[in-house]
Amino acid sequence: KVVVIEEVFEPEYFKDRRVQVSIFMSPLNVHINFDPISGTTTYTKYHPGKYLVAWHPKSSTDNERSTVVTRHAEHGEVLFRQIAGAMARRICTYSKVGAQAEQGSEFGFIKFGSRVDLFLPIGSVIEVQLGQKVSGSTSVIARFR
């Protein structure tokens, strides 16, 4: 379910303004995560942290999380972050720097309740709405201009 759509400052990698789209996964959802874009993985980083409920705004910066950035040849870079929730105590990320990512391919999973944040270029056309239920590898979250 989409829980955040807003323009924010992304401090870890881009250090500039991006459009953040956050998707919450309840303990009853499937927690496989899929590459949102094709390209080359340029950055990965694991961050230990807390286990706040995944819909909490501070979960994006305070919880255990794993960050991945993929560069698309035409559209630039997209950052996506797996965030562990109160019940989720294990994040698994398969992405490796220099590897090719294929949109819709599995890049990892998070056990139980969790969240994924996408940080998209300003001007991206957001195709989802707050509260909308989405499905991995099938729902279109945004399009580039």
Buried (B, 14 or more C-beta within 10 A) or exposed (E): BBBBBEEEEBEBBBEEEBBBBBBBBBBEBEBBBBBBBBBBBBBBBEBEBEBBBBBBEEBBBBBBBBBBBBBBEEBBBBBBBBBBBBBBEEBBBBBEEEEEBEEEEEBBBBBBBBBBBBBBBEEBEBEBEEEBEBEBEEBEBBEBE
